[in-house]
Amino acid sequence: MKACVLHAIGDLRTEEVTVPVPGPGWVLVKVAACGVCGSDIPRVFEKGTYRFPLIPGHEFAGVVDAVGEGVDAARIGQRAAVFPLVPCMRCAMCAVGAYAQCADYDYLGSRCDGAFAEYVVAPEWNLVPVPDGLSLEEAAMCEPAAVAAHALRQAKIDLGATVAIFGAGPIGLMLAQWARAWGAARVMLLDVDREKLQFARSLGYEFTSNPKEEDAVAWVRGHAPLGADVVVEGSGSAAAFEQTVQCAKPFGAVVLMGNPAGAMTLSQKAYWAILRNELRLHGTWNSSFAELRGNEWQMSLDAMAAGRIDVKPLISHRTGPEGLLDHMVMMRDRKGFFNKVMMVN
């Protein structure tokens, strides 16, 4: 099969490799589409994966092509999105269904081979059936959609809430869609990229601001004098972190989800805002795959199938395996506007 194999930091090659064989309890998935996550860029060009060589890619969907021992053959032909985290099922976190906090997890695309390939193996347990009428490209967006849903669920949005989101990339736009679906009256998007804000406006998000061009805190409070009920820091920027806590209303919620590009510092003024306004700060990591905690993967696919979440406009680029490296270089160097880059087979 064709696969994009990372041999060392910065050394991603499209080459022929052996099709993997599913072990007991695992299945072979024929990959239809795999999105490029923002985390894949530093993973390929700066940090590397946990071992080499390794096939990256963790935002994917496809069709079950073969099954390992103990898996019902009726699975063959099933369309599925795939939760990429493989929990140990032995630690205290797994015992309560907090799989993202597993003490000894595996992960498709960073710790073991992922889906920038024509085929990938995954545990049967990780499959989420794709509803009829939903494309596999849309289903490949389930991972970021579930991550966005998980972040907003930390804040417990009320009907009529004002939500401010720092970062208008794919996750930011999915946060905005979830906020609307859950009853937010006003959704504000802030980003330093003019093209991202223009794209957000084309999707119907009229409240947008560029913190490079105007005071973000003053802008938010100009539309919501007390501050926003919920503020999400989705950029990983220290400047945005500083602004988020000053944009929140008293007793409001701040959700921290951006992967930091460097040190995250906070001024005394911003720290005082947390204390004086008794803000609720929530960290968020990955998504929930446990039924009792709310399976956000099923939630996301159901919302897409019902039309409450529309991910199709967010896919800006499609490429086969041979063009993936060029597209990732484009993302790294920000050579043009992009939203979700998708590798398709």
BALOBA-1460 file (C-alpha; in Angstrom, 3 decimals):
// residues 345
<rec num="1" residu="m" x="0.000" y="0.000" z="0.000"/>
<rec num="2" residu="k" x="0.971" y="3.653" z="-0.313"/>
<rec num="3" residu="a" x="1.782" y="5.355" z="2.970"/>
<rec num="4" residu="c" x="3.379" y="8.587" z="4.146"/>
<rec num="5" residu="v" x="6.123" y="7.390" z="6.453"/>
<rec num="6" residu="l" x="8.033" y="9.662" z="8.843"/>
<rec num="7" residu="h" x="11.619" y="8.361" z="8.999"/>
<rec num="8" residu="a" x="13.034" y="11.255" z="11.042"/>
<rec num="9" residu="i" x="12.077" y="14.812" z="11.915"/>
<rec num="10" residu="g" x="11.307" y="16.525" z="8.599"/>
<rec num="11" residu="d" x="11.753" y="13.313" z="6.586"/>
<rec num="12" residu="l" x="8.264" y="12.309" z="5.421"/>
<rec num="13" residu="r" x="8.272" y="9.973" z="2.432"/>
<rec num="14" residu="t" x="5.432" y="8.550" z="0.349"/>
<rec num="15" residu="e" x="6.377" y="4.940" z="-0.286"/>
<rec num="16" residu="e" x="5.135" y="1.394" z="-0.700"/>
<rec num="17" residu="v" x="4.848" y="-0.550" z="2.559"/>
<rec num="18" residu="t" x="3.248" y="-3.819" z="3.608"/>
<rec num="19" residu="v" x="-0.468" y="-3.736" z="4.392"/>
<rec num="20" residu="p" x="-0.807" y="-4.325" z="8.163"/>
<rec num="21" residu="v" x="-2.571" y="-7.403" z="9.524"/>
<rec num="22" residu="p" x="-5.126" y="-6.947" z="12.314"/>
<rec num="23" residu="g" x="-4.431" y="-8.859" z="15.514"/>
<rec num="24" residu="p" x="-7.037" y="-10.280" z="17.912"/>
<rec num="25" residu="g" x="-9.753" y="-7.740" z="18.604"/>
<rec num="26" residu="w" x="-8.486" y="-5.412" z="15.878"/>
<rec num="27" residu="v" x="-9.694" y="-4.605" z="12.355"/>
<rec num="28" residu="l" x="-8.134" y="-3.461" z="9.099"/>
<rec num="29" residu="v" x="-9.619" y="-0.169" z="7.901"/>
<rec num="30" residu="k" x="-9.370" y="0.983" z="4.291"/>
<rec num="31" residu="v" x="-8.777" y="4.708" z="4.804"/>
<rec num="32" residu="a" x="-11.078" y="6.978" z="2.807"/>
<rec num="33" residu="a" x="-9.921" y="10.299" z="4.260"/>
<rec num="34" residu="c" x="-7.573" y="11.573" z="6.945"/>
<rec num="35" residu="g" x="-7.394" y="15.195" z="8.031"/>
<rec num="36" residu="v" x="-4.162" y="17.010" z="8.837"/>
<rec num="37" residu="c" x="-4.339" y="18.218" z="12.434"/>
<rec num="38" residu="g" x="-2.519" y="21.365" z="13.517"/>
<rec num="39" residu="s" x="-0.499" y="19.119" z="15.841"/>
<rec num="40" residu="d" x="0.755" y="17.109" z="12.846"/>
<rec num="41" residu="i" x="2.862" y="20.056" z="11.648"/>
<rec num="42" residu="p" x="5.221" y="20.255" z="14.671"/>
<rec num="43" residu="r" x="5.043" y="16.466" z="14.927"/>
<rec num="44" residu="v" x="6.465" y="16.066" z="11.429"/>
<rec num="45" residu="f" x="8.786" y="19.077" z="11.230"/>
<rec num="46" residu="e" x="9.935" y="19.805" z="14.805"/>
<rec num="47" residu="k" x="9.228" y="17.218" z="17.491"/>
<rec num="48" residu="g" x="8.940" y="13.881" z="15.747"/>
<rec num="49" residu="t" x="6.887" y="10.882" z="16.752"/>
<rec num="50" residu="y" x="7.543" y="8.454" z="19.587"/>
<rec num="51" residu="r" x="9.464" y="6.111" z="17.285"/>
<rec num="52" residu="f" x="10.758" y="5.994" z="13.701"/>
<rec num="53" residu="p" x="9.747" y="5.020" z="11.130"/>
<rec num="54" residu="l" x="6.052" y="5.716" z="11.780"/>
<rec num="55" residu="i" x="2.977" y="6.650" z="9.726"/>
<rec num="56" residu="p" x="1.292" y="9.780" z="11.176"/>
<rec num="57" residu="g" x="-2.389" y="10.707" z="10.828"/>
<rec num="58" residu="h" x="-5.149" y="10.387" z="13.414"/>
<rec num="59" residu="e" x="-8.255" y="12.226" z="12.077"/>
<rec num="60" residu="f" x="-9.712" y="9.570" z="9.808"/>
<rec num="61" residu="a" x="-12.603" y="7.466" z="8.616"/>
<rec num="62" residu="g" x="-12.893" y="4.526" z="6.272"/>
<rec num="63" residu="v" x="-14.367" y="1.104" z="5.637"/>
<rec num="64" residu="v" x="-13.589" y="-2.099" z="7.542"/>
<rec num="65" residu="d" x="-11.768" y="-4.362" z="5.092"/>
<rec num="66" residu="a" x="-10.765" y="-7.332" z="7.290"/>
<rec num="67" residu="v" x="-11.058" y="-8.437" z="10.906"/>
<rec num="68" residu="g" x="-8.764" y="-10.109" z="13.394"/>
<rec num="69" residu="e" x="-9.506" y="-13.046" z="15.650"/>
<rec num="70" residu="g" x="-12.537" y="-12.548" z="17.874"/>
<rec num="71" residu="v" x="-14.133" y="-9.843" z="15.722"/>
<rec num="72" residu="d" x="-17.450" y="-10.578" z="14.028"/>
<rec num="73" residu="a" x="-16.976" y="-10.777" z="10.254"/>
<rec num="74" residu="a" x="-20.192" y="-8.755" z="9.925"/>
<rec num="75" residu="r" x="-17.990" y="-5.728" z="10.621"/>
<rec num="76" residu="i" x="-16.479" y="-6.064" z="7.132"/>
<rec num="77" residu="g" x="-17.864" y="-3.361" z="4.883"/>
<rec num="78" residu="q" x="-18.931" y="-1.135" z="7.784"/>
<rec num="79" residu="r" x="-18.160" y="2.565" z="7.407"/>
<rec num="80" residu="a" x="-16.596" y="4.005" z="10.542"/>
<rec num="81" residu="a" x="-14.803" y="6.915" z="12.124"/>
<rec num="82" residu="v" x="-11.999" y="5.775" z="14.425"/>
<rec num="83" residu="f" x="-11.134" y="7.084" z="17.892"/>
<rec num="84" residu="p" x="-7.299" y="7.171" z="17.702"/>
<rec num="85" residu="l" x="-6.507" y="6.756" z="21.405"/>
<rec num="86" residu="v" x="-5.958" y="3.156" z="22.530"/>
<rec num="87" residu="p" x="-6.401" y="3.062" z="26.336"/>
<rec num="88" residu="c" x="-4.687" y="0.506" z="28.538"/>
<rec num="89" residu="m" x="-7.956" y="-0.417" z="30.330"/>
<rec num="90" residu="r" x="-5.937" y="-1.131" z="33.501"/>
<rec num="91" residu="c" x="-5.325" y="2.254" z="35.159"/>
<rec num="92" residu="a" x="-7.520" y="4.273" z="37.516"/>
<rec num="93" residu="m" x="-8.537" y="6.725" z="34.775"/>
<rec num="94" residu="c" x="-9.670" y="3.970" z="32.425"/>
<rec num="95" residu="a" x="-11.719" y="2.485" z="35.276"/>
<rec num="96" residu="v" x="-13.894" y="5.624" z="35.297"/>
<rec num="97" residu="g" x="-13.989" y="6.059" z="31.517"/>
<rec num="98" residu="a" x="-11.542" y="8.981" z="31.437"/>
<rec num="99" residu="y" x="-9.601" y="7.436" z="28.564"/>
<rec num="100" residu="a" x="-7.901" y="10.713" z="27.537"/>
<rec num="101" residu="q" x="-6.167" y="10.690" z="30.939"/>
<rec num="102" residu="c" x="-5.033" y="7.049" z="30.609"/>
<rec num="103" residu="a" x="-1.657" y="6.463" z="32.275"/>
<rec num="104" residu="d" x="-0.349" y="4.073" z="29.597"/>
<rec num="105" residu="y" x="-2.150" y="4.708" z="26.319"/>
<rec num="106" residu="d" x="-1.200" y="4.079" z="22.708"/>
<rec num="107" residu="y" x="-2.159" y="6.505" z="19.945"/>
<rec num="108" residu="l" x="-2.644" y="5.958" z="16.236"/>
<rec num="109" residu="g" x="-0.462" y="8.370" z="14.296"/>
<rec num="110" residu="s" x="2.030" y="9.323" z="17.003"/>
<rec num="111" residu="r" x="2.868" y="6.230" z="19.070"/>
<rec num="112" residu="c" x="1.875" y="3.590" z="16.508"/>
<rec num="113" residu="d" x="1.095" y="3.736" z="12.796"/>
<rec num="114" residu="g" x="-1.754" y="6.010" z="11.780"/>
<rec num="115" residu="a" x="-3.847" y="6.792" z="8.742"/>
<rec num="116" residu="f" x="-1.758" y="8.784" z="6.263"/>
<rec num="117" residu="a" x="-1.946" y="5.574" z="4.285"/>
<rec num="118" residu="e" x="-4.315" y="3.405" z="2.289"/>
<rec num="119" residu="y" x="-4.895" y="1.032" z="5.214"/>
<rec num="120" residu="v" x="-4.533" y="1.150" z="8.996"/>
<rec num="121" residu="v" x="-5.257" y="-1.286" z="11.832"/>
<rec num="122" residu="a" x="-7.282" y="-0.243" z="14.869"/>
<rec num="123" residu="p" x="-9.116" y="-1.905" z="17.762"/>
<rec num="124" residu="e" x="-12.724" y="-2.828" z="17.023"/>
<rec num="125" residu="w" x="-13.632" y="-0.999" z="20.249"/>
<rec num="126" residu="n" x="-12.485" y="2.297" z="18.672"/>
<rec num="127" residu="l" x="-14.906" y="2.174" z="15.733"/>
<rec num="128" residu="v" x="-17.885" y="4.534" z="15.528"/>
<rec num="129" residu="p" x="-20.362" y="3.598" z="12.753"/>
<rec num="130" residu="v" x="-20.993" y="6.404" z="10.271"/>
<rec num="131" residu="p" x="-24.685" y="7.240" z="9.765"/>
<rec num="132" residu="d" x="-26.197" y="6.775" z="6.305"/>
<rec num="133" residu="g" x="-26.067" y="9.923" z="4.217"/>
<rec num="134" residu="l" x="-22.861" y="11.209" z="5.830"/>
<rec num="135" residu="s" x="-19.744" y="11.118" z="3.656"/>
<rec num="136" residu="l" x="-16.516" y="9.581" z="4.893"/>
<rec num="137" residu="e" x="-14.770" y="12.928" z="4.418"/>
<rec num="138" residu="e" x="-17.261" y="14.465" z="6.840"/>
<rec num="139" residu="a" x="-16.799" y="11.513" z="9.199"/>
<rec num="140" residu="a" x="-13.025" y="12.117" z="9.144"/>
<rec num="141" residu="m" x="-13.803" y="15.473" z="10.770"/>
<rec num="142" residu="c" x="-15.305" y="13.679" z="13.766"/>
<rec num="143" residu="e" x="-12.090" y="13.897" z="15.806"/>
<rec num="144" residu="p" x="-11.772" y="17.711" z="15.764"/>
<rec num="145" residu="a" x="-15.554" y="18.061" z="16.114"/>
<rec num="146" residu="a" x="-15.469" y="15.876" z="19.235"/>
<rec num="147" residu="v" x="-12.509" y="17.840" z="20.631"/>
<rec num="148" residu="a" x="-14.459" y="21.087" z="20.137"/>
<rec num="149" residu="a" x="-17.578" y="19.610" z="21.737"/>
<rec num="150" residu="h" x="-15.549" y="18.380" z="24.718"/>
<rec num="151" residu="a" x="-14.038" y="21.838" z="25.255"/>
<rec num="152" residu="l" x="-17.385" y="23.622" z="25.264"/>
<rec num="153" residu="r" x="-19.002" y="21.012" z="27.490"/>
<rec num="154" residu="q" x="-16.529" y="22.019" z="30.214"/>
<rec num="155" residu="a" x="-18.169" y="25.462" z="30.323"/>
<rec num="156" residu="k" x="-21.811" y="24.266" z="30.432"/>
<rec num="157" residu="i" x="-23.269" y="26.893" z="28.096"/>
<rec num="158" residu="d" x="-26.654" y="28.361" z="29.009"/>
<rec num="159" residu="l" x="-29.310" y="29.391" z="26.490"/>
<rec num="160" residu="g" x="-28.717" y="32.948" z="25.357"/>
<rec num="161" residu="a" x="-25.028" y="32.956" z="26.322"/>
<rec num="162" residu="t" x="-22.371" y="35.102" z="24.706"/>
<rec num="163" residu="v" x="-19.349" y="33.026" z="23.649"/>
<rec num="164" residu="a" x="-15.994" y="34.522" z="22.616"/>
<rec num="165" residu="i" x="-13.532" y="32.239" z="20.823"/>
<rec num="166" residu="f" x="-9.867" y="33.123" z="20.308"/>
<rec num="167" residu="g" x="-8.777" y="31.275" z="17.172"/>
<rec num="168" residu="a" x="-10.832" y="30.970" z="13.967"/>
<rec num="169" residu="g" x="-9.247" y="27.886" z="12.421"/>
<rec num="170" residu="p" x="-11.107" y="24.565" z="11.984"/>
<rec num="171" residu="i" x="-11.466" y="23.965" z="15.735"/>
<rec num="172" residu="g" x="-12.558" y="27.556" z="16.358"/>
<rec num="173" residu="l" x="-15.219" y="27.319" z="13.677"/>
<rec num="174" residu="m" x="-16.463" y="24.013" z="15.074"/>
<rec num="175" residu="l" x="-16.549" y="25.561" z="18.552"/>
<rec num="176" residu="a" x="-18.691" y="28.316" z="17.037"/>
<rec num="177" residu="q" x="-21.052" y="25.781" z="15.468"/>
<rec num="178" residu="w" x="-21.438" y="23.856" z="18.718"/>
<rec num="179" residu="a" x="-22.034" y="27.099" z="20.625"/>
<rec num="180" residu="r" x="-24.877" y="28.002" z="18.277"/>
<rec num="181" residu="a" x="-26.290" y="24.484" z="18.353"/>
<rec num="182" residu="w" x="-26.367" y="24.611" z="22.168"/>
<rec num="183" residu="g" x="-28.213" y="27.896" z="22.336"/>
<rec num="184" residu="a" x="-25.619" y="30.677" z="22.395"/>
<rec num="185" residu="a" x="-27.203" y="33.960" z="21.353"/>
<rec num="186" residu="r" x="-23.951" y="35.583" z="20.223"/>
<rec num="187" residu="v" x="-20.725" y="33.965" z="19.037"/>
<rec num="188" residu="m" x="-17.603" y="36.108" z="18.672"/>
<rec num="189" residu="l" x="-14.505" y="34.958" z="16.791"/>
<rec num="190" residu="l" x="-11.088" y="36.574" z="17.210"/>
<rec num="191" residu="d" x="-8.001" y="35.809" z="15.124"/>
<rec num="192" residu="v" x="-4.910" y="37.610" z="13.839"/>
<rec num="193" residu="d" x="-5.427" y="36.128" z="10.349"/>
<rec num="194" residu="r" x="-7.671" y="38.362" z="8.209"/>
<rec num="195" residu="e" x="-8.487" y="35.572" z="5.748"/>
<rec num="196" residu="k" x="-9.708" y="33.305" z="8.530"/>
<rec num="197" residu="l" x="-11.996" y="36.043" z="9.797"/>
<rec num="198" residu="q" x="-13.262" y="36.724" z="6.277"/>
<rec num="199" residu="f" x="-14.030" y="33.021" z="5.874"/>
<rec num="200" residu="a" x="-15.820" y="32.982" z="9.240"/>
<rec num="201" residu="r" x="-17.988" y="35.879" z="8.097"/>
<rec num="202" residu="s" x="-18.817" y="33.993" z="4.894"/>
<rec num="203" residu="l" x="-20.217" y="31.246" z="7.123"/>
<rec num="204" residu="g" x="-22.490" y="33.727" z="8.872"/>
<rec num="205" residu="y" x="-20.403" y="34.703" z="11.910"/>
<rec num="206" residu="e" x="-20.731" y="38.484" z="11.829"/>
<rec num="207" residu="f" x="-18.964" y="39.253" z="15.116"/>
<rec num="208" residu="t" x="-15.262" y="38.977" z="14.233"/>
<rec num="209" residu="s" x="-12.214" y="40.920" z="15.360"/>
<rec num="210" residu="n" x="-8.483" y="40.985" z="14.701"/>
<rec num="211" residu="p" x="-6.552" y="41.610" z="17.965"/>
<rec num="212" residu="k" x="-3.654" y="42.980" z="15.899"/>
<rec num="213" residu="e" x="-5.881" y="45.755" z="14.598"/>
<rec num="214" residu="e" x="-8.021" y="46.621" z="17.622"/>
<rec num="215" residu="d" x="-8.140" y="46.075" z="21.373"/>
<rec num="216" residu="a" x="-9.674" y="42.614" z="21.788"/>
<rec num="217" residu="v" x="-10.920" y="43.184" z="25.324"/>
<rec num="218" residu="a" x="-12.519" y="46.529" z="24.440"/>
<rec num="219" residu="w" x="-14.122" y="44.984" z="21.348"/>
<rec num="220" residu="v" x="-15.670" y="42.088" z="23.286"/>
<rec num="221" residu="r" x="-16.915" y="44.404" z="26.011"/>
<rec num="222" residu="g" x="-18.272" y="46.778" z="23.387"/>
<rec num="223" residu="h" x="-20.733" y="44.054" z="22.413"/>
<rec num="224" residu="a" x="-21.076" y="42.488" z="25.866"/>
<rec num="225" residu="p" x="-20.470" y="45.205" z="28.499"/>
<rec num="226" residu="l" x="-20.232" y="42.749" z="31.397"/>
<rec num="227" residu="g" x="-18.013" y="40.421" z="29.369"/>
<rec num="228" residu="a" x="-18.655" y="37.097" z="27.654"/>
<rec num="229" residu="d" x="-20.302" y="34.229" z="29.541"/>
<rec num="230" residu="v" x="-17.810" y="31.771" z="28.038"/>
<rec num="231" residu="v" x="-14.376" y="32.528" z="26.571"/>
<rec num="232" residu="v" x="-12.308" y="29.865" z="24.802"/>
<rec num="233" residu="e" x="-8.558" y="30.245" z="24.313"/>
<rec num="234" residu="g" x="-7.962" y="28.120" z="21.224"/>
<rec num="235" residu="s" x="-4.803" y="29.670" z="19.785"/>
<rec num="236" residu="g" x="-2.056" y="28.678" z="22.226"/>
<rec num="237" residu="s" x="-0.881" y="32.296" z="22.343"/>
<rec num="238" residu="a" x="0.237" y="33.950" z="25.585"/>
<rec num="239" residu="a" x="-1.267" y="37.237" z="24.358"/>
<rec num="240" residu="a" x="-4.615" y="35.517" z="23.801"/>
<rec num="241" residu="f" x="-4.404" y="33.883" z="27.243"/>
<rec num="242" residu="e" x="-3.962" y="37.356" z="28.745"/>
<rec num="243" residu="q" x="-6.974" y="38.671" z="26.827"/>
<rec num="244" residu="t" x="-9.327" y="35.750" z="27.457"/>
<rec num="245" residu="v" x="-9.456" y="36.181" z="31.215"/>
<rec num="246" residu="q" x="-10.104" y="39.911" z="30.816"/>
<rec num="247" residu="c" x="-12.958" y="39.262" z="28.366"/>
<rec num="248" residu="a" x="-14.960" y="37.022" z="30.702"/>
<rec num="249" residu="k" x="-17.858" y="38.374" z="32.738"/>
<rec num="250" residu="p" x="-17.925" y="37.960" z="36.551"/>
<rec num="251" residu="f" x="-18.532" y="34.299" z="37.443"/>
<rec num="252" residu="g" x="-17.948" y="33.407" z="33.783"/>
<rec num="253" residu="a" x="-16.032" y="30.445" z="32.349"/>
<rec num="254" residu="v" x="-12.696" y="30.386" z="30.551"/>
<rec num="255" residu="v" x="-11.755" y="27.227" z="28.651"/>
<rec num="256" residu="l" x="-8.067" y="26.698" z="27.886"/>
<rec num="257" residu="m" x="-7.495" y="24.411" z="24.894"/>
<rec num="258" residu="g" x="-4.844" y="25.946" z="22.604"/>
<rec num="259" residu="n" x="-1.560" y="24.037" z="22.348"/>
<rec num="260" residu="p" x="1.026" y="26.543" z="23.634"/>
<rec num="261" residu="a" x="3.758" y="27.584" z="21.229"/>
<rec num="262" residu="g" x="5.889" y="28.836" z="24.125"/>
<rec num="263" residu="a" x="5.662" y="30.061" z="27.697"/>
<rec num="264" residu="m" x="2.162" y="31.115" z="28.777"/>
<rec num="265" residu="t" x="2.465" y="34.163" z="31.017"/>
<rec num="266" residu="l" x="-0.180" y="36.245" z="32.757"/>
<rec num="267" residu="s" x="0.016" y="39.821" z="33.983"/>
<rec num="268" residu="q" x="-0.949" y="40.852" z="37.500"/>
<rec num="269" residu="k" x="-3.983" y="42.653" z="36.043"/>
<rec num="270" residu="a" x="-5.237" y="39.495" z="34.329"/>
<rec num="271" residu="y" x="-4.567" y="37.392" z="37.412"/>
<rec num="272" residu="w" x="-6.577" y="39.881" z="39.464"/>
<rec num="273" residu="a" x="-9.419" y="39.530" z="36.949"/>
<rec num="274" residu="i" x="-9.541" y="35.799" z="37.677"/>
<rec num="275" residu="l" x="-9.633" y="36.385" z="41.429"/>
<rec num="276" residu="r" x="-11.944" y="39.380" z="41.583"/>
<rec num="277" residu="n" x="-14.452" y="37.990" z="39.066"/>
<rec num="278" residu="e" x="-14.284" y="34.467" z="40.520"/>
<rec num="279" residu="l" x="-13.792" y="33.025" z="37.064"/>
<rec num="280" residu="r" x="-14.039" y="29.318" z="36.391"/>
<rec num="281" residu="l" x="-10.970" y="28.090" z="34.498"/>
<rec num="282" residu="h" x="-11.272" y="24.765" z="32.706"/>
<rec num="283" residu="g" x="-8.532" y="22.763" z="31.062"/>
<rec num="284" residu="t" x="-9.611" y="20.471" z="28.243"/>
<rec num="285" residu="w" x="-7.833" y="17.569" z="26.600"/>
<rec num="286" residu="n" x="-8.893" y="15.362" z="23.711"/>
<rec num="287" residu="s" x="-12.502" y="14.135" z="23.884"/>
<rec num="288" residu="s" x="-14.782" y="11.731" z="25.741"/>
<rec num="289" residu="f" x="-15.366" y="8.254" z="24.328"/>
<rec num="290" residu="a" x="-17.199" y="6.822" z="27.339"/>
<rec num="291" residu="e" x="-20.951" y="6.293" z="27.239"/>
<rec num="292" residu="l" x="-21.595" y="7.328" z="30.847"/>
<rec num="293" residu="r" x="-19.468" y="10.463" z="30.464"/>
<rec num="294" residu="g" x="-21.058" y="11.273" z="27.085"/>
<rec num="295" residu="n" x="-19.587" y="9.789" z="23.913"/>
<rec num="296" residu="e" x="-18.686" y="12.953" z="22.024"/>
<rec num="297" residu="w" x="-17.767" y="10.980" z="18.910"/>
<rec num="298" residu="q" x="-21.283" y="9.599" z="18.583"/>
<rec num="299" residu="m" x="-22.624" y="13.021" z="19.508"/>
<rec num="300" residu="s" x="-20.587" y="14.622" z="16.710"/>
<rec num="301" residu="l" x="-21.602" y="12.144" z="14.010"/>
<rec num="302" residu="d" x="-25.255" y="12.417" z="15.035"/>
<rec num="303" residu="a" x="-25.059" y="16.235" z="14.926"/>
<rec num="304" residu="m" x="-23.468" y="16.133" z="11.462"/>
<rec num="305" residu="a" x="-26.097" y="13.690" z="10.180"/>
<rec num="306" residu="a" x="-28.891" y="15.904" z="11.568"/>
<rec num="307" residu="g" x="-27.425" y="19.047" z="9.983"/>
<rec num="308" residu="r" x="-26.736" y="20.797" z="13.285"/>
<rec num="309" residu="i" x="-22.996" y="20.774" z="12.566"/>
<rec num="310" residu="d" x="-21.789" y="21.314" z="8.992"/>
<rec num="311" residu="v" x="-18.141" y="20.443" z="8.469"/>
<rec num="312" residu="k" x="-18.144" y="20.259" z="4.658"/>
<rec num="313" residu="p" x="-17.287" y="23.958" z="4.103"/>
<rec num="314" residu="l" x="-14.300" y="23.630" z="6.440"/>
<rec num="315" residu="i" x="-12.424" y="21.258" z="4.086"/>
<rec num="316" residu="s" x="-10.308" y="23.661" z="2.028"/>
<rec num="317" residu="h" x="-7.749" y="21.300" z="0.448"/>
<rec num="318" residu="r" x="-7.733" y="17.680" z="-0.698"/>
<rec num="319" residu="t" x="-4.671" y="15.716" z="-1.713"/>
<rec num="320" residu="g" x="-3.573" y="12.154" z="-2.297"/>
<rec num="321" residu="p" x="-0.676" y="10.646" z="-0.326"/>
<rec num="322" residu="e" x="1.835" y="11.865" z="-2.925"/>
<rec num="323" residu="g" x="0.900" y="15.512" z="-2.378"/>
<rec num="324" residu="l" x="0.603" y="15.413" z="1.389"/>
<rec num="325" residu="l" x="4.117" y="16.660" z="2.180"/>
<rec num="326" residu="d" x="3.723" y="19.690" z="-0.108"/>
<rec num="327" residu="h" x="0.438" y="20.571" z="1.589"/>
<rec num="328" residu="m" x="2.007" y="20.222" z="5.038"/>
<rec num="329" residu="v" x="4.871" y="22.507" z="3.985"/>
<rec num="330" residu="m" x="2.255" y="25.009" z="2.806"/>
<rec num="331" residu="m" x="0.601" y="24.815" z="6.228"/>
<rec num="332" residu="r" x="3.916" y="25.141" z="8.073"/>
<rec num="333" residu="d" x="5.035" y="28.142" z="6.028"/>
<rec num="334" residu="r" x="1.527" y="29.672" z="5.829"/>
<rec num="335" residu="k" x="1.927" y="30.179" z="2.087"/>
<rec num="336" residu="g" x="-1.786" y="30.658" z="1.548"/>
<rec num="337" residu="f" x="-5.188" y="30.415" z="3.153"/>
<rec num="338" residu="f" x="-6.182" y="26.969" z="4.375"/>
<rec num="339" residu="n" x="-8.671" y="25.512" z="6.758"/>
<rec num="340" residu="k" x="-8.786" y="21.714" z="6.944"/>
<rec num="341" residu="v" x="-6.351" y="19.904" z="4.665"/>
<rec num="342" residu="m" x="-7.565" y="16.378" z="3.949"/>
<rec num="343" residu="m" x="-5.635" y="13.422" z="2.552"/>
<rec num="344" residu="v" x="-8.034" y="11.326" z="0.495"/>
<rec num="345" residu="n" x="-7.663" y="7.916" z="-1.092"/>
